[in-house]
Amino acid sequence: MTITKKNLLYSTFIGLDVEIVNSSQRHIIGLKGKIVDETKNLIVIEKNGKEIKIPKISSTFNFILDSGETVEVEGKNITFRPHERPKKV
């Protein structure tokens, strides 16, 4: 299934490219990478062979879809386990 702006919040984020556009941890703003894992509270991205754990609650993400479109999502709106998100958003 292709991920679109309409179904992004109901889909798994693993495999998507992402950029951190805002965070209480200023040093991660602008960080880009591919999402390799997701938990209730964290998004794990891979950048240059390293895994970086980003807290959802204090960050805003810009998801880059396969179509090239971008979708900005506040992390506090997605602090659910991936399999629970479709029921809660």
PDB file of N, CA, C and O in Angstrom, chain B, residues numbered from 101:
ATOM      1  N   MET B 101       0.839  -1.178   0.000  1.00  0.00           N
ATOM      2  CA  MET B 101       0.000   0.000   0.000  1.00  0.00           C
ATOM      3  C   MET B 101       0.889   1.248   0.000  1.00  0.00           C
ATOM      4  O   MET B 101       1.858   1.338   0.754  1.00  0.00           O
ATOM      5  N   THR B 102       0.546   2.180  -0.838  1.00  0.00           N
ATOM      6  CA  THR B 102       1.290   3.431  -0.928  1.00  0.00           C
ATOM      7  C   THR B 102       0.859   4.365   0.196  1.00  0.00           C
ATOM      8  O   THR B 102      -0.333   4.528   0.458  1.00  0.00           O
ATOM      9  N   ILE B 103       1.831   4.971   0.853  1.00  0.00           N
ATOM     10  CA  ILE B 103       1.532   5.905   1.930  1.00  0.00           C
ATOM     11  C   ILE B 103       1.291   7.285   1.328  1.00  0.00           C
ATOM     12  O   ILE B 103       2.102   7.790   0.552  1.00  0.00           O
ATOM     13  N   THR B 104       0.161   7.885   1.700  1.00  0.00           N
ATOM     14  CA  THR B 104      -0.215   9.216   1.219  1.00  0.00           C
ATOM     15  C   THR B 104      -0.442  10.131   2.422  1.00  0.00           C
ATOM     16  O   THR B 104      -0.388   9.691   3.570  1.00  0.00           O
ATOM     17  N   LYS B 105      -0.696  11.407   2.141  1.00  0.00           N
ATOM     18  CA  LYS B 105      -0.981  12.352   3.222  1.00  0.00           C
ATOM     19  C   LYS B 105      -2.197  11.901   4.034  1.00  0.00           C
ATOM     20  O   LYS B 105      -2.241  12.085   5.250  1.00  0.00           O
ATOM     21  N   LYS B 106      -3.181  11.310   3.355  1.00  0.00           N
ATOM     22  CA  LYS B 106      -4.423  10.914   4.022  1.00  0.00           C
ATOM     23  C   LYS B 106      -4.238   9.710   4.934  1.00  0.00           C
ATOM     24  O   LYS B 106      -4.880   9.634   5.981  1.00  0.00           O
ATOM     25  N   ASN B 107      -3.372   8.762   4.559  1.00  0.00           N
ATOM     26  CA  ASN B 107      -3.270   7.533   5.357  1.00  0.00           C
ATOM     27  C   ASN B 107      -1.976   7.437   6.166  1.00  0.00           C
ATOM     28  O   ASN B 107      -1.727   6.409   6.794  1.00  0.00           O
ATOM     29  N   LEU B 108      -1.148   8.483   6.164  1.00  0.00           N
ATOM     30  CA  LEU B 108       0.137   8.439   6.865  1.00  0.00           C
ATOM     31  C   LEU B 108      -0.012   8.055   8.332  1.00  0.00           C
ATOM     32  O   LEU B 108       0.711   7.183   8.815  1.00  0.00           O
ATOM     33  N   LEU B 109      -0.924   8.682   9.037  1.00  0.00           N
ATOM     34  CA  LEU B 109      -1.054   8.435  10.479  1.00  0.00           C
ATOM     35  C   LEU B 109      -1.570   7.036  10.794  1.00  0.00           C
ATOM     36  O   LEU B 109      -1.482   6.584  11.936  1.00  0.00           O
ATOM     37  N   TYR B 110      -2.106   6.352   9.792  1.00  0.00           N
ATOM     38  CA  TYR B 110      -2.617   4.991   9.991  1.00  0.00           C
ATOM     39  C   TYR B 110      -1.609   3.944   9.528  1.00  0.00           C
ATOM     40  O   TYR B 110      -1.860   2.744   9.639  1.00  0.00           O
ATOM     41  N   SER B 111      -0.483   4.392   9.016  1.00  0.00           N
ATOM     42  CA  SER B 111       0.522   3.501   8.433  1.00  0.00           C
ATOM     43  C   SER B 111       1.723   3.368   9.352  1.00  0.00           C
ATOM     44  O   SER B 111       1.877   4.124  10.311  1.00  0.00           O
ATOM     45  N   THR B 112       2.559   2.409   9.047  1.00  0.00           N
ATOM     46  CA  THR B 112       3.830   2.298   9.750  1.00  0.00           C
ATOM     47  C   THR B 112       4.793   3.330   9.171  1.00  0.00           C
ATOM     48  O   THR B 112       4.779   3.593   7.968  1.00  0.00           O
ATOM     49  N   PHE B 113       5.618   3.906  10.019  1.00  0.00           N
ATOM     50  CA  PHE B 113       6.576   4.912   9.579  1.00  0.00           C
ATOM     51  C   PHE B 113       7.898   4.298   9.148  1.00  0.00           C
ATOM     52  O   PHE B 113       8.718   4.963   8.515  1.00  0.00           O
ATOM     53  N   ILE B 114       8.108   3.027   9.488  1.00  0.00           N
ATOM     54  CA  ILE B 114       9.378   2.367   9.179  1.00  0.00           C
ATOM     55  C   ILE B 114       9.598   2.369   7.664  1.00  0.00           C
ATOM     56  O   ILE B 114       8.723   1.977   6.892  1.00  0.00           O
ATOM     57  N   GLY B 115      10.782   2.816   7.264  1.00  0.00           N
ATOM     58  CA  GLY B 115      11.129   2.882   5.849  1.00  0.00           C
ATOM     59  C   GLY B 115      10.993   4.274   5.257  1.00  0.00           C
ATOM     60  O   GLY B 115      11.527   4.544   4.182  1.00  0.00           O
ATOM     61  N   LEU B 116      10.280   5.167   5.949  1.00  0.00           N
ATOM     62  CA  LEU B 116      10.126   6.526   5.443  1.00  0.00           C
ATOM     63  C   LEU B 116      11.339   7.377   5.786  1.00  0.00           C
ATOM     64  O   LEU B 116      12.008   7.159   6.796  1.00  0.00           O
ATOM     65  N   ASP B 117      11.606   8.345   4.929  1.00  0.00           N
ATOM     66  CA  ASP B 117      12.614   9.358   5.245  1.00  0.00           C
ATOM     67  C   ASP B 117      11.935  10.425   6.095  1.00  0.00           C
ATOM     68  O   ASP B 117      10.747  10.705   5.932  1.00  0.00           O
ATOM     69  N   VAL B 118      12.706  11.014   7.002  1.00  0.00           N
ATOM     70  CA  VAL B 118      12.143  11.998   7.924  1.00  0.00           C
ATOM     71  C   VAL B 118      13.179  13.071   8.224  1.00  0.00           C
ATOM     72  O   VAL B 118      14.385  12.830   8.171  1.00  0.00           O
ATOM     73  N   GLU B 119      12.682  14.253   8.538  1.00  0.00           N
ATOM     74  CA  GLU B 119      13.529  15.346   9.006  1.00  0.00           C
ATOM     75  C   GLU B 119      12.917  15.888  10.299  1.00  0.00           C
ATOM     76  O   GLU B 119      11.698  16.025  10.406  1.00  0.00           O
ATOM     77  N   ILE B 120      13.765  16.193  11.271  1.00  0.00           N
ATOM     78  CA  ILE B 120      13.298  16.788  12.520  1.00  0.00           C
ATOM     79  C   ILE B 120      13.256  18.296  12.288  1.00  0.00           C
ATOM     80  O   ILE B 120      14.295  18.917  12.062  1.00  0.00           O
ATOM     81  N   VAL B 121      12.050  18.893  12.341  1.00  0.00           N
ATOM     82  CA  VAL B 121      11.921  20.320  12.054  1.00  0.00           C
ATOM     83  C   VAL B 121      11.840  21.164  13.318  1.00  0.00           C
ATOM     84  O   VAL B 121      12.049  22.377  13.267  1.00  0.00           O
ATOM     85  N   ASN B 122      11.540  20.536  14.452  1.00  0.00           N
ATOM     86  CA  ASN B 122      11.522  21.255  15.720  1.00  0.00           C
ATOM     87  C   ASN B 122      11.676  20.236  16.844  1.00  0.00           C
ATOM     88  O   ASN B 122      11.201  19.105  16.746  1.00  0.00           O
ATOM     89  N   SER B 123      12.346  20.656  17.908  1.00  0.00           N
ATOM     90  CA  SER B 123      12.539  19.770  19.045  1.00  0.00           C
ATOM     91  C   SER B 123      13.020  20.584  20.233  1.00  0.00           C
ATOM     92  O   SER B 123      13.657  21.625  20.071  1.00  0.00           O
ATOM     93  N   SER B 124      12.710  20.101  21.424  1.00  0.00           N
ATOM     94  CA  SER B 124      13.264  20.724  22.622  1.00  0.00           C
ATOM     95  C   SER B 124      14.761  20.441  22.717  1.00  0.00           C
ATOM     96  O   SER B 124      15.486  21.144  23.421  1.00  0.00           O
ATOM     97  N   GLN B 125      15.218  19.415  22.010  1.00  0.00           N
ATOM     98  CA  GLN B 125      16.654  19.104  21.921  1.00  0.00           C
ATOM     99  C   GLN B 125      17.180  19.786  20.652  1.00  0.00           C
ATOM    100  O   GLN B 125      17.174  19.199  19.570  1.00  0.00           O
ATOM    101  N   ARG B 126      17.622  21.001  20.803  1.00  0.00           N
ATOM    102  CA  ARG B 126      17.996  21.841  19.664  1.00  0.00           C
ATOM    103  C   ARG B 126      19.036  21.204  18.737  1.00  0.00           C
ATOM    104  O   ARG B 126      19.041  21.485  17.538  1.00  0.00           O
ATOM    105  N   HIS B 127      19.905  20.362  19.264  1.00  0.00           N
ATOM    106  CA  HIS B 127      20.973  19.779  18.441  1.00  0.00           C
ATOM    107  C   HIS B 127      20.469  18.781  17.396  1.00  0.00           C
ATOM    108  O   HIS B 127      21.218  18.418  16.489  1.00  0.00           O
ATOM    109  N   ILE B 128      19.213  18.329  17.506  1.00  0.00           N
ATOM    110  CA  ILE B 128      18.701  17.371  16.512  1.00  0.00           C
ATOM    111  C   ILE B 128      17.840  18.039  15.443  1.00  0.00           C
ATOM    112  O   ILE B 128      17.427  17.380  14.489  1.00  0.00           O
ATOM    113  N   ILE B 129      17.563  19.329  15.586  1.00  0.00           N
ATOM    114  CA  ILE B 129      16.778  20.027  14.564  1.00  0.00           C
ATOM    115  C   ILE B 129      17.558  20.016  13.257  1.00  0.00           C
ATOM    116  O   ILE B 129      18.745  20.340  13.223  1.00  0.00           O
ATOM    117  N   GLY B 130      16.876  19.638  12.185  1.00  0.00           N
ATOM    118  CA  GLY B 130      17.511  19.546  10.873  1.00  0.00           C
ATOM    119  C   GLY B 130      18.060  18.171  10.553  1.00  0.00           C
ATOM    120  O   GLY B 130      18.474  17.914   9.423  1.00  0.00           O
ATOM    121  N   LEU B 131      18.065  17.286  11.537  1.00  0.00           N
ATOM    122  CA  LEU B 131      18.552  15.924  11.332  1.00  0.00           C
ATOM    123  C   LEU B 131      17.636  15.196  10.352  1.00  0.00           C
ATOM    124  O   LEU B 131      16.413  15.255  10.473  1.00  0.00           O
ATOM    125  N   LYS B 132      18.240  14.509   9.380  1.00  0.00           N
ATOM    126  CA  LYS B 132      17.477  13.747   8.386  1.00  0.00           C
ATOM    127  C   LYS B 132      17.973  12.319   8.383  1.00  0.00           C
ATOM    128  O   LYS B 132      19.150  12.057   8.632  1.00  0.00           O
ATOM    129  N   GLY B 133      17.065  11.390   8.099  1.00  0.00           N
ATOM    130  CA  GLY B 133      17.451   9.997   7.992  1.00  0.00           C
ATOM    131  C   GLY B 133      16.265   9.128   7.646  1.00  0.00           C
ATOM    132  O   GLY B 133      15.160   9.619   7.416  1.00  0.00           O
ATOM    133  N   LYS B 134      16.508   7.824   7.611  1.00  0.00           N
ATOM    134  CA  LYS B 134      15.456   6.849   7.307  1.00  0.00           C
ATOM    135  C   LYS B 134      15.005   6.204   8.611  1.00  0.00           C
ATOM    136  O   LYS B 134      15.831   5.821   9.441  1.00  0.00           O
ATOM    137  N   ILE B 135      13.698   6.085   8.787  1.00  0.00           N
ATOM    138  CA  ILE B 135      13.151   5.485   9.999  1.00  0.00           C
ATOM    139  C   ILE B 135      13.368   3.971   9.935  1.00  0.00           C
ATOM    140  O   ILE B 135      12.958   3.309   8.981  1.00  0.00           O
ATOM    141  N   VAL B 136      14.025   3.437  10.979  1.00  0.00           N
ATOM    142  CA  VAL B 136      14.308   2.001  11.021  1.00  0.00           C
ATOM    143  C   VAL B 136      13.546   1.293  12.132  1.00  0.00           C
ATOM    144  O   VAL B 136      13.473   0.065  12.143  1.00  0.00           O
ATOM    145  N   ASP B 137      12.977   2.055  13.070  1.00  0.00           N
ATOM    146  CA  ASP B 137      12.194   1.446  14.149  1.00  0.00           C
ATOM    147  C   ASP B 137      11.323   2.518  14.776  1.00  0.00           C
ATOM    148  O   ASP B 137      11.583   3.713  14.640  1.00  0.00           O
ATOM    149  N   GLU B 138      10.284   2.068  15.468  1.00  0.00           N
ATOM    150  CA  GLU B 138       9.370   2.986  16.141  1.00  0.00           C
ATOM    151  C   GLU B 138       8.808   2.290  17.368  1.00  0.00           C
ATOM    152  O   GLU B 138       8.432   1.119  17.322  1.00  0.00           O
ATOM    153  N   THR B 139       8.757   3.032  18.466  1.00  0.00           N
ATOM    154  CA  THR B 139       8.111   2.545  19.684  1.00  0.00           C
ATOM    155  C   THR B 139       7.037   3.556  20.061  1.00  0.00           C
ATOM    156  O   THR B 139       6.770   4.501  19.318  1.00  0.00           O
ATOM    157  N   LYS B 140       6.433   3.351  21.207  1.00  0.00           N
ATOM    158  CA  LYS B 140       5.412   4.288  21.671  1.00  0.00           C
ATOM    159  C   LYS B 140       5.978   5.704  21.795  1.00  0.00           C
ATOM    160  O   LYS B 140       5.318   6.673  21.419  1.00  0.00           O
ATOM    161  N   ASN B 141       7.184   5.824  22.316  1.00  0.00           N
ATOM    162  CA  ASN B 141       7.742   7.135  22.632  1.00  0.00           C
ATOM    163  C   ASN B 141       8.906   7.582  21.753  1.00  0.00           C
ATOM    164  O   ASN B 141       9.344   8.728  21.849  1.00  0.00           O
ATOM    165  N   LEU B 142       9.408   6.699  20.905  1.00  0.00           N
ATOM    166  CA  LEU B 142      10.601   7.015  20.121  1.00  0.00           C
ATOM    167  C   LEU B 142      10.428   6.697  18.644  1.00  0.00           C
ATOM    168  O   LEU B 142       9.707   5.774  18.266  1.00  0.00           O
ATOM    169  N   ILE B 143      11.105   7.481  17.828  1.00  0.00           N
ATOM    170  CA  ILE B 143      11.331   7.125  16.429  1.00  0.00           C
ATOM    171  C   ILE B 143      12.832   6.942  16.299  1.00  0.00           C
ATOM    172  O   ILE B 143      13.603   7.805  16.718  1.00  0.00           O
ATOM    173  N   VAL B 144      13.252   5.824  15.723  1.00  0.00           N
ATOM    174  CA  VAL B 144      14.671   5.534  15.551  1.00  0.00           C
ATOM    175  C   VAL B 144      15.003   5.731  14.079  1.00  0.00           C
ATOM    176  O   VAL B 144      14.422   5.092  13.203  1.00  0.00           O
ATOM    177  N   ILE B 145      15.962   6.642  13.824  1.00  0.00           N
ATOM    178  CA  ILE B 145      16.360   6.879  12.440  1.00  0.00           C
ATOM    179  C   ILE B 145      17.813   6.456  12.252  1.00  0.00           C
ATOM    180  O   ILE B 145      18.617   6.472  13.183  1.00  0.00           O
ATOM    181  N   GLU B 146      18.115   6.081  11.020  1.00  0.00           N
ATOM    182  CA  GLU B 146      19.481   5.708  10.678  1.00  0.00           C
ATOM    183  C   GLU B 146      20.086   6.834   9.856  1.00  0.00           C
ATOM    184  O   GLU B 146      19.507   7.297   8.874  1.00  0.00           O
ATOM    185  N   LYS B 147      21.259   7.258  10.282  1.00  0.00           N
ATOM    186  CA  LYS B 147      21.990   8.314   9.576  1.00  0.00           C
ATOM    187  C   LYS B 147      23.454   7.924   9.569  1.00  0.00           C
ATOM    188  O   LYS B 147      24.059   7.753  10.628  1.00  0.00           O
ATOM    189  N   ASN B 148      24.019   7.783   8.401  1.00  0.00           N
ATOM    190  CA  ASN B 148      25.432   7.409   8.245  1.00  0.00           C
ATOM    191  C   ASN B 148      25.785   6.137   9.011  1.00  0.00           C
ATOM    192  O   ASN B 148      26.852   6.051   9.618  1.00  0.00           O
ATOM    193  N   GLY B 149      24.887   5.148   8.983  1.00  0.00           N
ATOM    194  CA  GLY B 149      25.153   3.868   9.633  1.00  0.00           C
ATOM    195  C   GLY B 149      24.920   3.842  11.131  1.00  0.00           C
ATOM    196  O   GLY B 149      25.106   2.804  11.767  1.00  0.00           O
ATOM    197  N   LYS B 150      24.514   4.971  11.708  1.00  0.00           N
ATOM    198  CA  LYS B 150      24.249   5.021  13.149  1.00  0.00           C
ATOM    199  C   LYS B 150      22.757   5.168  13.392  1.00  0.00           C
ATOM    200  O   LYS B 150      22.055   5.839  12.635  1.00  0.00           O
ATOM    201  N   GLU B 151      22.277   4.529  14.461  1.00  0.00           N
ATOM    202  CA  GLU B 151      20.878   4.673  14.850  1.00  0.00           C
ATOM    203  C   GLU B 151      20.759   5.778  15.895  1.00  0.00           C
ATOM    204  O   GLU B 151      21.485   5.795  16.889  1.00  0.00           O
ATOM    205  N   ILE B 152      19.834   6.694  15.650  1.00  0.00           N
ATOM    206  CA  ILE B 152      19.606   7.816  16.549  1.00  0.00           C
ATOM    207  C   ILE B 152      18.165   7.753  17.024  1.00  0.00           C
ATOM    208  O   ILE B 152      17.242   7.693  16.212  1.00  0.00           O
ATOM    209  N   LYS B 153      17.970   7.766  18.343  1.00  0.00           N
ATOM    210  CA  LYS B 153      16.637   7.690  18.936  1.00  0.00           C
ATOM    211  C   LYS B 153      16.118   9.102  19.178  1.00  0.00           C
ATOM    212  O   LYS B 153      16.756   9.903  19.861  1.00  0.00           O
ATOM    213  N   ILE B 154      14.953   9.393  18.608  1.00  0.00           N
ATOM    214  CA  ILE B 154      14.345  10.712  18.706  1.00  0.00           C
ATOM    215  C   ILE B 154      13.058  10.592  19.523  1.00  0.00           C
ATOM    216  O   ILE B 154      12.184   9.806  19.160  1.00  0.00           O
ATOM    217  N   PRO B 155      12.916  11.351  20.617  1.00  0.00           N
ATOM    218  CA  PRO B 155      11.678  11.298  21.388  1.00  0.00           C
ATOM    219  C   PRO B 155      10.529  11.949  20.608  1.00  0.00           C
ATOM    220  O   PRO B 155      10.669  13.057  20.090  1.00  0.00           O
ATOM    221  N   LYS B 156       9.406  11.255  20.532  1.00  0.00           N
ATOM    222  CA  LYS B 156       8.254  11.782  19.801  1.00  0.00           C
ATOM    223  C   LYS B 156       7.670  13.018  20.494  1.00  0.00           C
ATOM    224  O   LYS B 156       7.401  14.028  19.844  1.00  0.00           O
ATOM    225  N   ILE B 157       7.478  12.935  21.790  1.00  0.00           N
ATOM    226  CA  ILE B 157       6.716  13.934  22.533  1.00  0.00           C
ATOM    227  C   ILE B 157       7.268  15.348  22.374  1.00  0.00           C
ATOM    228  O   ILE B 157       6.500  16.310  22.378  1.00  0.00           O
ATOM    229  N   SER B 158       8.575  15.490  22.235  1.00  0.00           N
ATOM    230  CA  SER B 158       9.176  16.828  22.215  1.00  0.00           C
ATOM    231  C   SER B 158       9.675  17.237  20.831  1.00  0.00           C
ATOM    232  O   SER B 158      10.458  18.180  20.709  1.00  0.00           O
ATOM    233  N   SER B 159       9.226  16.530  19.779  1.00  0.00           N
ATOM    234  CA  SER B 159       9.736  16.802  18.437  1.00  0.00           C
ATOM    235  C   SER B 159       8.604  16.972  17.433  1.00  0.00           C
ATOM    236  O   SER B 159       7.492  16.481  17.629  1.00  0.00           O
ATOM    237  N   THR B 160       8.916  17.677  16.356  1.00  0.00           N
ATOM    238  CA  THR B 160       8.019  17.793  15.211  1.00  0.00           C
ATOM    239  C   THR B 160       8.753  17.196  14.015  1.00  0.00           C
ATOM    240  O   THR B 160       9.914  17.513  13.759  1.00  0.00           O
ATOM    241  N   PHE B 161       8.062  16.333  13.293  1.00  0.00           N
ATOM    242  CA  PHE B 161       8.669  15.567  12.206  1.00  0.00           C
ATOM    243  C   PHE B 161       8.110  16.004  10.860  1.00  0.00           C
ATOM    244  O   PHE B 161       6.934  16.349  10.745  1.00  0.00           O
ATOM    245  N   ASN B 162       8.959  15.984   9.855  1.00  0.00           N
ATOM    246  CA  ASN B 162       8.550  16.216   8.483  1.00  0.00           C
ATOM    247  C   ASN B 162       8.787  14.909   7.738  1.00  0.00           C
ATOM    248  O   ASN B 162       9.920  14.600   7.367  1.00  0.00           O
ATOM    249  N   PHE B 163       7.724  14.141   7.517  1.00  0.00           N
ATOM    250  CA  PHE B 163       7.824  12.856   6.834  1.00  0.00           C
ATOM    251  C   PHE B 163       7.859  13.094   5.326  1.00  0.00           C
ATOM    252  O   PHE B 163       7.060  13.865   4.795  1.00  0.00           O
ATOM    253  N   ILE B 164       8.783  12.432   4.645  1.00  0.00           N
ATOM    254  CA  ILE B 164       8.913  12.560   3.196  1.00  0.00           C
ATOM    255  C   ILE B 164       8.345  11.288   2.569  1.00  0.00           C
ATOM    256  O   ILE B 164       8.885  10.195   2.744  1.00  0.00           O
ATOM    257  N   LEU B 165       7.258  11.454   1.845  1.00  0.00           N
ATOM    258  CA  LEU B 165       6.579  10.317   1.231  1.00  0.00           C
ATOM    259  C   LEU B 165       7.273   9.920  -0.064  1.00  0.00           C
ATOM    260  O   LEU B 165       8.066  10.685  -0.612  1.00  0.00           O
ATOM    261  N   ASP B 166       6.969   8.712  -0.555  1.00  0.00           N
ATOM    262  CA  ASP B 166       7.578   8.216  -1.797  1.00  0.00           C
ATOM    263  C   ASP B 166       7.276   9.139  -2.976  1.00  0.00           C
ATOM    264  O   ASP B 166       8.066   9.227  -3.915  1.00  0.00           O
ATOM    265  N   SER B 167       6.134   9.825  -2.927  1.00  0.00           N
ATOM    266  CA  SER B 167       5.745  10.731  -4.008  1.00  0.00           C
ATOM    267  C   SER B 167       6.544  12.028  -3.981  1.00  0.00           C
ATOM    268  O   SER B 167       6.457  12.834  -4.907  1.00  0.00           O
ATOM    269  N   GLY B 168       7.329  12.234  -2.910  1.00  0.00           N
ATOM    270  CA  GLY B 168       8.086  13.468  -2.770  1.00  0.00           C
ATOM    271  C   GLY B 168       7.381  14.499  -1.906  1.00  0.00           C
ATOM    272  O   GLY B 168       7.983  15.488  -1.490  1.00  0.00           O
ATOM    273  N   GLU B 169       6.089  14.261  -1.636  1.00  0.00           N
ATOM    274  CA  GLU B 169       5.342  15.163  -0.760  1.00  0.00           C
ATOM    275  C   GLU B 169       5.881  15.068   0.662  1.00  0.00           C
ATOM    276  O   GLU B 169       6.443  14.046   1.055  1.00  0.00           O
ATOM    277  N   THR B 170       5.708  16.140   1.427  1.00  0.00           N
ATOM    278  CA  THR B 170       6.109  16.122   2.824  1.00  0.00           C
ATOM    279  C   THR B 170       4.891  16.375   3.703  1.00  0.00           C
ATOM    280  O   THR B 170       3.974  17.105   3.327  1.00  0.00           O
ATOM    281  N   VAL B 171       4.900  15.759   4.876  1.00  0.00           N
ATOM    282  CA  VAL B 171       3.815  15.918   5.841  1.00  0.00           C
ATOM    283  C   VAL B 171       4.436  16.217   7.193  1.00  0.00           C
ATOM    284  O   VAL B 171       5.239  15.437   7.704  1.00  0.00           O
ATOM    285  N   GLU B 172       4.058  17.353   7.771  1.00  0.00           N
ATOM    286  CA  GLU B 172       4.573  17.732   9.085  1.00  0.00           C
ATOM    287  C   GLU B 172       3.624  17.219  10.163  1.00  0.00           C
ATOM    288  O   GLU B 172       2.414  17.435  10.097  1.00  0.00           O
ATOM    289  N   VAL B 173       4.194  16.537  11.155  1.00  0.00           N
ATOM    290  CA  VAL B 173       3.402  15.935  12.232  1.00  0.00           C
ATOM    291  C   VAL B 173       4.067  16.237  13.567  1.00  0.00           C
ATOM    292  O   VAL B 173       5.269  16.030  13.731  1.00  0.00           O
ATOM    293  N   GLU B 174       3.276  16.728  14.521  1.00  0.00           N
ATOM    294  CA  GLU B 174       3.791  16.926  15.867  1.00  0.00           C
ATOM    295  C   GLU B 174       3.862  15.585  16.571  1.00  0.00           C
ATOM    296  O   GLU B 174       2.900  14.817  16.557  1.00  0.00           O
ATOM    297  N   GLY B 175       4.992  15.305  17.181  1.00  0.00           N
ATOM    298  CA  GLY B 175       5.204  14.019  17.832  1.00  0.00           C
ATOM    299  C   GLY B 175       4.203  13.710  18.919  1.00  0.00           C
ATOM    300  O   GLY B 175       3.858  12.546  19.125  1.00  0.00           O
ATOM    301  N   LYS B 176       3.725  14.730  19.625  1.00  0.00           N
ATOM    302  CA  LYS B 176       2.751  14.483  20.699  1.00  0.00           C
ATOM    303  C   LYS B 176       1.452  13.884  20.160  1.00  0.00           C
ATOM    304  O   LYS B 176       0.686  13.287  20.917  1.00  0.00           O
ATOM    305  N   ASN B 177       1.200  14.037  18.863  1.00  0.00           N
ATOM    306  CA  ASN B 177      -0.017  13.477  18.255  1.00  0.00           C
ATOM    307  C   ASN B 177       0.145  12.024  17.812  1.00  0.00           C
ATOM    308  O   ASN B 177      -0.823  11.394  17.386  1.00  0.00           O
ATOM    309  N   ILE B 178       1.360  11.495  17.909  1.00  0.00           N
ATOM    310  CA  ILE B 178       1.607  10.118  17.456  1.00  0.00           C
ATOM    311  C   ILE B 178       2.272   9.280  18.540  1.00  0.00           C
ATOM    312  O   ILE B 178       2.930   8.287  18.230  1.00  0.00           O
ATOM    313  N   THR B 179       2.113   9.659  19.800  1.00  0.00           N
ATOM    314  CA  THR B 179       2.753   8.906  20.888  1.00  0.00           C
ATOM    315  C   THR B 179       1.907   7.689  21.257  1.00  0.00           C
ATOM    316  O   THR B 179       1.366   7.581  22.358  1.00  0.00           O
ATOM    317  N   PHE B 180       1.819   6.794  20.302  1.00  0.00           N
ATOM    318  CA  PHE B 180       1.140   5.508  20.471  1.00  0.00           C
ATOM    319  C   PHE B 180       2.050   4.441  19.891  1.00  0.00           C
ATOM    320  O   PHE B 180       2.929   4.732  19.080  1.00  0.00           O
ATOM    321  N   ARG B 181       1.833   3.212  20.310  1.00  0.00           N
ATOM    322  CA  ARG B 181       2.530   2.111  19.653  1.00  0.00           C
ATOM    323  C   ARG B 181       2.018   2.039  18.213  1.00  0.00           C
ATOM    324  O   ARG B 181       0.849   2.323  17.955  1.00  0.00           O
ATOM    325  N   PRO B 182       2.886   1.661  17.281  1.00  0.00           N
ATOM    326  CA  PRO B 182       2.481   1.671  15.867  1.00  0.00           C
ATOM    327  C   PRO B 182       1.182   0.911  15.600  1.00  0.00           C
ATOM    328  O   PRO B 182       0.352   1.371  14.816  1.00  0.00           O
ATOM    329  N   HIS B 183       0.996  -0.230  16.233  1.00  0.00           N
ATOM    330  CA  HIS B 183      -0.212  -1.013  15.968  1.00  0.00           C
ATOM    331  C   HIS B 183      -1.448  -0.438  16.645  1.00  0.00           C
ATOM    332  O   HIS B 183      -2.563  -0.832  16.303  1.00  0.00           O
ATOM    333  N   GLU B 184      -1.290   0.479  17.593  1.00  0.00           N
ATOM    334  CA  GLU B 184      -2.428   1.102  18.274  1.00  0.00           C
ATOM    335  C   GLU B 184      -2.861   2.405  17.585  1.00  0.00           C
ATOM    336  O   GLU B 184      -3.997   2.849  17.754  1.00  0.00           O
ATOM    337  N   ARG B 185      -1.963   3.008  16.816  1.00  0.00           N
ATOM    338  CA  ARG B 185      -2.219   4.330  16.233  1.00  0.00           C
ATOM    339  C   ARG B 185      -3.496   4.407  15.401  1.00  0.00           C
ATOM    340  O   ARG B 185      -4.222   5.391  15.544  1.00  0.00           O
ATOM    341  N   PRO B 186      -3.820   3.454  14.553  1.00  0.00           N
ATOM    342  CA  PRO B 186      -5.043   3.584  13.754  1.00  0.00           C
ATOM    343  C   PRO B 186      -6.309   3.731  14.604  1.00  0.00           C
ATOM    344  O   PRO B 186      -7.269   4.367  14.171  1.00  0.00           O
ATOM    345  N   LYS B 187      -6.319   3.158  15.786  1.00  0.00           N
ATOM    346  CA  LYS B 187      -7.502   3.244  16.644  1.00  0.00           C
ATOM    347  C   LYS B 187      -7.586   4.570  17.390  1.00  0.00           C
ATOM    348  O   LYS B 187      -8.668   4.964  17.827  1.00  0.00           O
ATOM    349  N   LYS B 188      -6.441   5.275  17.544  1.00  0.00           N
ATOM    350  CA  LYS B 188      -6.390   6.427  18.428  1.00  0.00           C
ATOM    351  C   LYS B 188      -6.306   7.783  17.735  1.00  0.00           C
ATOM    352  O   LYS B 188      -6.643   8.803  18.336  1.00  0.00           O
ATOM    353  N   VAL B 189      -5.861   7.809  16.475  1.00  0.00           N
ATOM    354  CA  VAL B 189      -5.745   9.115  15.800  1.00  0.00           C
ATOM    355  C   VAL B 189      -7.031   9.485  15.082  1.00  0.00           C
ATOM    356  O   VAL B 189      -7.110  10.547  14.465  1.00  0.00           O
TER     357      VAL B 189
END
